[in-house]
Amino acid sequence: AGSSRRGSALFWRRHVGVNVLVVGLMVLVVVLLLGSGSASASASAQAVEEDSRVVSFDPELYRGYSIWQNVHLTRAQIDHLVATLPSFDIHHSAPVVDSTQQLHQQQQYLVDFMLSPTDAATPVVTGLHLPPATHQDVADHLHTHKTHLRDVAARLQSRADDSSDDQLTTFFDTYRSYTEMATYSHFLAQRFPHLVTLKNLGKTYEHRDIFVLVITRNNTQTKRQVLYDASQHAREWLAVSSVFYSLTQLLANADNNTSISALLDAIEFHFIPLVNPDGYEYSRTVFRYWRKNRQMPYSVDLNRNWGTAWGEGSASSSSGSDTFEGRTPFSEKETQIVSSYIRNNTFRCHVDFHTFGRDILRRWASSSRKSADETVMKAAGDRARDAISAAHGNTYRSANGDVLGLDGGVMPDWTYSEFGMISYTIELSDGGFVLDSSYIVPTGQEAWNAILALSQFVREGRADASRMAWNGNPWVTHSPSPSHVKHPSPSLSPSPSLSPSSTDGTDTSNTNDRVFSTAALLVMFVIVLLVVAIVIGVVLYVRNRRNESENLRAGHLALEEDATELGTIDSAFLAEDDDDGAFDNDVADNALHPPSTTSDTSKSSA
């Protein structure tokens, strides 16, 4: 047994490299199993998130329903209604104490229940087809009861209206998650259906919707369009809340402020509060200072991924940089989705909200020279600066975008160079990226004042004069060169297209980019793990063979030394044997031939 164990141990030591390789393959199988399980769990979590992402409650679903409270019914009558009416929904049931009632079926209960319009119109409620077992006309109880609520939908809508004013303010008590913002957007669309249209433009890599809220008054008047967005940079939470605050103020004052009402008659407002929802959520849950999107295995600074002057200035070609420009202009789903939506509209003004710095920056950000529409842009920017100062007295700077350094591939440069709209980057506040929630409302008021000032500028028609050197209508969608190159500033950029897409820029393609990205990461991880296991196995195998060779050589040397030592000993023994033989011969000779004593004596005498 001991010999067998020693042999087994020797086998494993001699084949340690192969063993590591086998272990690596076993780990590969385990990783694949865990990966499939985590992918399934992730898909389930994603499904749950999709289901819970938008919480909507439509009172119209209950139009025509009726509620009955404290109705006396016997158990037999209740059983009959439950069996007969599909929508019979008991909300409360309590027995009426009556010692004279002996039979369970005759015991009366106070019941609260709801009936659908279909059930309320059936003969059973009118008492025409009650079985004898009920012993009572259910219709008498229903139609003579005084606590009958006939219009459930109206009551629900009334309660929603009563609480909506609170929700319009409490939403800004703290920074909100993506899910909360999506839910709030749906609430606004339901609360102000005559003003708000909510559209999903497309999905990000992590399958979140990029949505736009279009706010205007429904009339036949031709309107000018304006666009306000935020969150290209994930860590700038205050910019997102400021856009939401502004659009909420627009809705809340639409019917009680004459100047805002006039704006809604003439202007069509488009708000995209979350251009980068994936990065925003990553900043909320993992790394607060995260800036880029979440495309894996690398991520991109979306505000360096637009076509004008792409790759110039502060834009970086290194994927590890915070200002990584991407592989090509519009390489990211977010910039593709939003740019497609912009190309399918005719915006006259665009503002990209950021934090921080208290700056109102006009074109260009990618060049130190002034734009062809410097006069118009400066006038509008100065008006926004003064409006912001009127909110809380804070001083903002109205300047060219290059005052912060040259930045290529930024969104406002593209919206101006491509379509001629007056375009700005507004850096809100000056306290940094991480600010207390107490900044939300004051900074939101500053953004709101800026939006009012710029929208009024557009309403007056002063932005219509903005133009580029192409000598044509600046609101016509152009078709620039399809090649993706680094353009000098200013220049026309490649126009991305979502295929297939609807006319409003909505991404209708059924992609699995998120699944592919996850699978690619898993495959890369497994490959790296396998390569490491193979390298370790080879190294250990080579080292083991080298040790075996050295041990064998040492064994040979030891054997040679033993042989030499044995040879020396044999020689010594042979020498001793020779000496002993000579001595024996001498003794024999003396015995056979003794020496002559006579001669010796005579010699001595002589």
Buried (B, 14 or more C-beta within 10 A) or exposed (E): EEEEEEEEEEEEEBBBBEBBBEEBEEBBEEBEEEBEEEBEEBEEEBEEBEEEBBEEEEBEEBBBBBBBBEBEBBBBBBBBBEEBBEEBBBEEEEEEEEEEBEEEEBBBBBBBBBBBEEBBEBEBBBBEEBEEEBEBBBBEBBEEEEEEEEBBBEBBBEEBEEEBEEBBEEBBEEBBBBBBBBBBBBBBBBBBEEBBBBBBBBBBBBBBBBBBBBBBBEEEEEBBBBBBBBBBBBBBBBBBBBBBBBBBBBBBBBEEBEEBEEBBEBBBBBBBBBBBBBBBBBBBEEEEEBBBBBBBEEBBBBBBBBBBBBBBBBBBEEBEBBBBBBEBBBBBBBBBBBBBBBBBBBBBBBBBBBBBBBBBBBBBBBBEEBBBBBEBBBBBBBBBBBBBBEBEEBEBEBBBBBEBEBBBBBBBBBBBBBBBBBBBBBBBBBBEBEBEBEBBBBBBBBBBBBBBBBBBBBBEEBBBEBBBEEEEEBBEEBEBEEEBBBBEBBBBBBBBEBEEBEEEBBBEEEEEBBBEBBEEEBEEEBEEBBEEBBEBBEEBBEEBEEEEEEEEEEEEEEEEEEEEEEEEEEEEEEEEEEEEEEEEEEEEEEEEEEEEEEEEEEEEEE
